[in-house]
Amino acid sequence: MAPRRRRGAGPNAGDDAHSDTDAPKNRPPNTAFRQQRMRAWQCVLTPKLIVTIFSILAAIYLGFGAYLTYLAHTVRDIRIDYTDCATTAPNGTFGPLPQEHITAHFANSDGAHDPYQAEWMRETRTVKVANYTSDRTYCLVRFNIPEDLQPTISFFYNLENFYQNHRRYVNSFNAKQLLGDAVDGGTINASTCDPITYDPLGSGKIVYPCGLVANSIFNDTFSTPLLLSVRDSSASNRTYNFTTQGIAWPGMKDLYGETKYNYSQIVPPPNWHDRYRYGYVDNNPPPNLKEDEAFQNWMMLAAAPNFFKLYQKNENETMVAGQYQVDIESNFNTTVYNGRKAFVLTTISTMGSRNIWPGIIFLIVGGICLILDVYFILSFFLWKPRKLGDPSYLSWNQPSAPQGHASAS
């Protein structure tokens, strides 16, 4: 077999023949970057560096954890569970509210305004709604605030065991309809609003807003109009007013609009019957979802089954110590899914409402870093430290390391 001739060599050239065309045409340029000769820094984890790193991490995590824990303990709040009010509270007269339904965090707690000494009562009231009247069950709760609370004061409702994160529930709405578009039946059929799509009475009208999320909106109301009456040592009743404006994130309004439907085309969701007994009419029109911030908060779904949603707030007035009363129109039934409901009155810190877990987590991580830091200090500097770079610790210098082939005798 004839030897292979190198590229560029003549037909009569020998093995040592060469030419300028022998060099590959795609050879990279001779630069530091292309030839991988750039200078690089390699971290050498010396004992001093390791101790320094863990010391800095421990200081950061412990400091930030202590700050978060301090902020959590500056929050003043009270939570009252009123789930059983309609069945357990005295009818027509105030009685003691069980202390297991009360959770409070205050710096001061005098005998006159003990936050765990609350009262409740249920009664039936006749309420006028647009063009009709209706009998509603009310739960009246009196509770104590033992110290002056500085604004911002936020009022939340709290639901337990309500799974807003269910896959079918999460998708059950129509974005175009919420924006105000008068979408037709074909669009509704193609949407994920099922089973809340058309009038259950068979009129063929479209449900607005359609879907499970809107149908299940929390519809308890607190102190209509939105206020709390106070009875303090001066024996003069006063009011502490809240507002429902500004309770939703600013960008949420862009997802909603006033509907373009005619009233004759739509009906309210089934669970809205108490609010719209005769459907949408001129003196009881459908809600303007762009301005209904309570609805917007409800549509921003919670990731956990136990959640809080902002209902109202006061950013300007101090809530003085005293006894307060909140009147609750109890419409939202939690017993059908073994849930609970409560309201929470709370101040706000830089990090929001009371939550001690972020601070605890940072303190735990900082404590682990501190323990490792102390261990490395003792190990590297006190417990017979070995010399750095000692070649005797290399594997081939150990007595048990395999040796070369034995020489022939």
C-alpha positions in Angstrom: 0.0 0.0 0.0 1.5 3.3 -1.0 2.1 5.9 1.7 -0.3 8.7 2.0 1.1 12.0 0.6 0.8 15.0 2.9 -1.3 17.9 1.6 0.8 20.5 -0.1 3.7 18.1 -0.9 4.7 17.6 -4.5 4.4 14.2 -6.2 8.1 13.5 -5.9 8.5 14.9 -2.5 9.9 12.7 0.3 8.6 12.2 3.8 10.4 15.3 5.1 8.9 17.6 2.4 6.8 20.5 3.7 5.3 23.8 2.6 3.5 26.9 4.0 0.2 25.3 3.1 0.7 22.6 5.7 -0.6 24.8 8.5 -4.4 24.3 9.1 -6.4 27.0 7.6 -8.7 27.3 10.7 -5.9 27.7 13.3 -7.1 30.2 16.0 -5.1 33.4 16.4 -2.2 33.4 18.8 -3.9 35.5 21.6 -4.1 35.0 25.3 -7.9 34.6 25.1 -8.0 32.2 22.1 -5.0 30.2 23.3 -6.3 29.9 26.9 -3.3 31.8 28.5 -5.4 34.3 30.4 -4.5 34.9 34.0 -7.0 33.4 36.5 -7.6 33.5 40.2 -8.2 30.2 42.0 -9.7 30.3 45.5 -7.6 28.3 48.0 -9.7 27.4 51.0 -7.2 28.0 53.7 -8.4 27.7 57.4 -8.3 31.4 57.8 -10.5 32.0 54.8 -13.0 29.4 55.9 -13.2 30.9 59.4 -13.6 34.4 58.0 -16.4 33.3 55.6 -18.4 31.6 58.3 -17.9 34.5 60.7 -19.3 36.9 58.2 -22.2 34.6 57.3 -23.0 34.1 61.0 -23.0 37.9 61.7 -25.2 38.6 58.7 -27.8 35.9 59.4 -27.9 36.5 63.2 -28.1 40.2 62.8 -30.9 40.2 60.2 -32.8 37.4 62.0 -32.7 39.4 65.3 -34.0 42.5 63.4 -36.8 40.6 61.8 -37.8 39.0 65.1 -37.8 42.5 66.7 -40.0 43.9 64.0 -42.4 40.9 64.4 -42.7 41.6 68.1 -43.5 45.3 67.6 -46.7 44.4 65.8 -49.9 44.6 67.8 -52.8 42.4 66.7 -55.9 40.6 67.8 -57.6 37.7 66.0 -61.1 36.6 66.8 -62.7 33.5 65.4 -66.5 34.0 64.9 -67.3 30.8 63.0 -69.7 29.5 65.6 -71.4 32.8 66.4 -74.6 32.0 64.5 -75.1 28.8 66.5 -73.3 29.3 69.8 -73.5 33.0 70.7 -76.4 34.2 72.9 -79.4 35.5 71.0 -80.2 39.1 71.8 -77.8 39.7 74.7 -74.0 39.8 75.0 -72.2 36.8 76.5 -68.6 35.8 77.0 -66.7 34.8 73.9 -64.6 31.6 74.5 -61.0 32.5 75.0 -59.8 29.7 72.6 -61.3 31.8 69.8 -59.1 34.8 70.7 -55.4 35.3 69.8 -53.8 38.6 70.8 -50.3 40.2 71.0 -50.0 43.4 73.0 -47.3 45.0 75.1 -49.7 46.1 77.8 -52.8 44.3 79.2 -54.6 46.0 82.0 -57.6 44.5 83.8 -60.1 47.0 82.3 -59.2 46.2 78.7 -58.0 42.6 78.8 -57.9 41.5 75.1 -59.0 38.0 76.1 -62.2 39.2 77.7 -64.4 39.6 74.6 -68.2 39.3 74.2 -70.4 38.3 71.3 -74.1 38.2 70.4 -76.2 37.2 67.5 -79.4 38.8 66.2 -81.5 39.0 63.2 -81.8 42.3 61.3 -84.0 43.4 58.4 -81.7 44.8 55.8 -82.8 46.9 52.8 -81.0 46.0 49.6 -81.9 48.1 46.6 -85.6 47.4 45.9 -86.2 44.7 48.5 -85.7 43.8 52.2 -84.2 40.7 53.7 -83.6 39.2 57.1 -79.9 38.6 57.8 -78.1 37.1 60.7 -75.7 39.4 62.4 -72.8 38.6 64.8 -71.9 41.4 67.2 -68.4 41.2 68.7 -67.0 43.4 71.5 -63.3 43.2 72.1 -60.7 45.2 74.0 -57.7 47.1 72.8 -55.4 47.6 75.8 -53.1 50.2 74.3 -53.1 52.9 71.7 -52.3 51.6 68.2 -50.5 53.8 65.7 -51.5 53.7 62.0 -51.5 52.0 59.7 -54.3 49.8 61.2 -55.3 47.0 58.9 -58.4 44.8 59.1 -58.2 41.3 57.5 -60.5 38.4 57.2 -59.0 35.0 57.7 -60.2 31.7 56.2 -59.0 28.3 57.1 -59.2 25.0 55.1 -60.3 26.9 51.9 -58.3 25.6 49.0 -58.0 28.4 46.5 -55.0 26.6 44.9 -57.1 23.8 43.4 -56.2 23.4 39.8 -59.8 23.5 38.5 -60.7 26.4 40.8 -57.6 28.5 39.8 -58.5 28.4 36.1 -62.2 29.0 36.6 -62.7 32.6 35.2 -62.7 34.5 31.9 -60.1 37.3 31.6 -61.9 39.1 28.8 -65.1 39.1 30.6 -63.4 40.6 33.7 -61.9 43.3 31.5 -65.4 44.4 30.6 -65.8 42.8 27.2 -69.3 41.5 26.4 -68.1 38.1 25.4 -70.7 35.8 23.7 -71.8 32.3 24.6 -69.3 30.7 22.3 -66.5 32.3 24.2 -68.0 31.3 27.5 -68.4 27.7 26.3 -64.7 27.6 25.2 -63.5 29.1 28.6 -62.7 27.4 31.8 -65.7 28.9 33.7 -67.6 25.6 33.8 -69.8 24.9 35.7 -70.7 28.5 36.5 -71.4 29.7 32.9 -75.2 30.1 32.3 -78.2 30.9 34.4 -79.0 27.7 36.4 -82.8 28.5 36.0 -82.5 27.9 32.3 -83.0 31.4 30.9 -79.9 31.0 28.7 -78.4 34.2 30.1 -74.6 34.4 30.8 -73.3 34.5 34.3 -71.3 37.6 35.0 -68.7 37.2 36.3 -68.5 33.6 35.4 -66.4 30.9 37.1 -66.0 29.3 40.5 -63.7 32.0 41.9 -66.2 34.8 41.5 -69.1 32.6 42.6 -67.4 31.8 45.9 -66.3 35.3 46.9 -66.2 36.0 50.7 -69.4 38.0 51.3 -69.4 38.6 55.1 -69.6 42.4 55.7 -68.1 44.1 58.7 -69.8 47.2 60.4 -71.9 48.7 57.7 -70.8 51.4 57.1 -67.2 50.5 57.7 -66.5 51.6 61.2 -65.9 50.3 64.7 -67.7 51.9 67.7 -65.6 52.4 70.9 -66.6 52.7 74.5 -63.8 54.0 76.6 -63.5 55.6 80.0 -65.1 58.8 78.8 -68.4 56.9 78.2 -68.9 58.7 74.9 -69.3 56.5 71.8 -67.0 57.3 69.0 -66.2 55.7 65.7 -63.1 54.5 64.1 -63.5 54.6 60.4 -61.9 52.4 57.8 -61.7 52.7 54.1 -61.8 50.1 51.3 -59.9 52.3 48.9 -56.3 51.4 48.3 -56.5 47.8 49.7 -55.5 46.2 46.4 -52.2 46.4 44.6 -52.2 49.3 42.1 -51.6 47.1 39.1 -54.6 44.9 39.8 -57.0 47.5 38.4 -55.6 47.0 34.9 -57.0 43.5 34.8 -60.6 44.6 35.3 -63.1 47.0 33.7 -66.8 48.1 33.8 -68.9 45.6 31.9 -70.3 46.3 28.5 -73.1 43.8 28.8 -76.8 44.9 28.8 -78.5 43.9 32.0 -80.9 41.7 30.0 -77.9 39.5 28.9 -76.5 38.5 32.2 -77.3 37.1 35.6 -75.3 37.2 38.9 -73.5 34.0 40.1 -75.7 31.7 42.1 -74.0 32.5 45.4 -74.7 36.2 44.9 -78.4 35.7 45.3 -78.6 37.5 48.7 -77.0 40.6 47.1 -79.0 40.4 43.7 -82.2 38.6 44.5 -83.9 40.0 41.4 -80.8 39.9 39.2 -79.1 43.0 37.7 -81.5 45.9 37.5 -81.1 49.7 37.2 -81.3 50.3 41.0 -79.0 47.3 41.7 -76.6 47.1 38.8 -73.6 44.7 38.4 -70.5 45.8 40.3 -67.8 47.9 38.6 -65.0 45.4 39.0 -62.4 48.1 38.2 -63.3 49.9 41.4 -64.3 46.9 43.5 -60.9 46.3 45.3 -62.4 43.6 47.7 -63.3 41.6 44.6 -59.8 42.1 43.2 -58.2 40.9 46.4 -60.4 37.8 46.3 -59.4 37.0 42.7 -55.7 37.2 43.7 -55.7 33.5 44.8 -53.9 32.3 47.9 -51.3 29.6 47.7 -52.2 28.0 51.0 -55.5 26.8 52.5 -55.2 29.1 55.5 -54.9 32.7 54.3 -55.6 36.4 55.1 -57.0 39.0 52.8 -57.2 42.7 53.4 -60.7 44.0 53.9 -60.2 47.6 55.0 -57.6 49.9 56.6 -56.9 53.3 58.2 -53.6 55.0 57.5 -54.1 58.2 59.4 -55.8 57.9 62.8 -54.6 56.4 66.0 -56.8 53.7 67.5 -57.1 54.6 71.2 -57.3 52.0 73.9 -60.8 50.9 74.7 -63.6 48.5 74.0 -64.6 48.2 70.4 -67.6 46.6 68.7 -67.8 45.2 65.2 -71.1 44.2 63.6 -70.7 41.3 61.2 -73.3 40.4 58.6 -72.7 36.6 58.5 -73.3 35.3 55.0 -70.3 33.1 54.2 -70.9 29.5 55.2 -67.7 27.7 56.2 -69.3 24.7 57.7 -70.0 23.1 54.3 -66.2 22.5 53.9 -65.2 22.2 57.6 -63.5 25.5 57.5 -63.2 28.4 60.0 -63.4 32.2 59.6 -62.0 35.0 61.7 -61.2 38.7 61.5 -57.8 40.2 62.4 -57.1 43.8 63.5 -53.4 44.5 63.3 -50.7 47.2 63.0 -48.1 47.0 60.3 -44.3 47.0 60.6 -41.7 47.5 57.9 -42.0 43.8 57.0 -45.8 43.8 57.1 -48.0 42.1 59.7 -46.8 39.8 62.4 -44.8 36.8 61.2 -42.0 35.4 63.4 -40.9 32.6 61.1 -38.6 34.6 58.8 -36.7 35.8 61.8 -36.5 32.4 63.3 -35.3 30.8 60.0 -32.5 33.4 59.7 -31.5 32.9 63.4 -31.3 29.1 62.8 -29.1 29.5 59.7 -26.9 32.0 61.6 -26.6 29.6 64.5 -25.5 26.8 62.3 -22.9 29.0 60.7 -21.7 30.1 64.1 -21.4 26.5 65.3 -19.4 25.5 62.2 -17.2 28.6 62.7 -16.4 27.6 66.3 -15.7 24.0 65.2 -13.3 25.1 62.4 -11.5 27.5 64.8 -11.0 24.7 67.3 -10.1 22.2 64.6 -7.7 24.3 62.7 -5.9 26.2 65.5 -6.3 24.4 68.7 -6.8 20.6 68.2 -3.3 19.7 66.9 -3.5 21.4 63.5 -1.4 19.9 60.8 1.0 21.9 58.6 -0.5 23.3 55.4 0.9 21.8 52.2 2.5 18.9 54.1 3.5 16.4 51.3 3.6 13.5 53.7 -0.2 13.4 53.6 -0.3 12.7 49.9 -1.7 9.3 49.1 1.4 8.0 47.4 3.5 8.9 50.5 1.3 6.7 52.8 2.7 3.3 53.9 -0.4 1.6 52.6 -0.1 3.1 49.2 0.6 0.7 46.4 4.2 0.5 45.4 5.8 0.0 42.0 6.4 -3.4 40.5 8.9 -5.4 42.5 12.2 -5.8 40.8 13.1 -9.2 39.5 15.4 -11.1 41.8 
